Amino acid sequence: MQRMGFDVLPILPAHAIMAGGLPSHHDDPFDRMLIAQALIENLTLVSSDQAVMRYDVPVLAGSP
């Protein structure tokens, strides 16, 4: 991952707390965690999932 320029983003308690408090637009807990991390860390998600796009998070539309 480091050779490709990626950083590891650990799951912090603040991420878990936010994920648990998100509206229930999405039932997948992993996706809710990604959304929470993006919100807290000011990141943009890449997704084609319409449920993810219902959250107030920056999304770069991907293809399935």
Rosetta blueprint (number, residue, H / E / L):
1 M L
2 Q L
3 R L
4 M L
5 G L
6 F L
7 D L
8 V L
9 L L
10 P L
11 I L
12 L L
13 P H
14 A H
15 H H
16 A H
17 I H
18 M H
19 A H
20 G H
21 G H
22 L L
23 P L
24 S L
25 H L
26 H L
27 D L
28 D L
29 P H
30 F H
31 D H
32 R H
33 M H
34 L H
35 I H
36 A H
37 Q H
38 A H
39 L H
40 I H
41 E H
42 N L
43 L L
44 T L
45 L E
46 V E
47 S E
48 S L
49 D L
50 Q L
51 A L
52 V H
53 M H
54 R H
55 Y L
56 D L
57 V L
58 P L
59 V E
60 L E
61 A E
62 G L
63 S L
64 P L
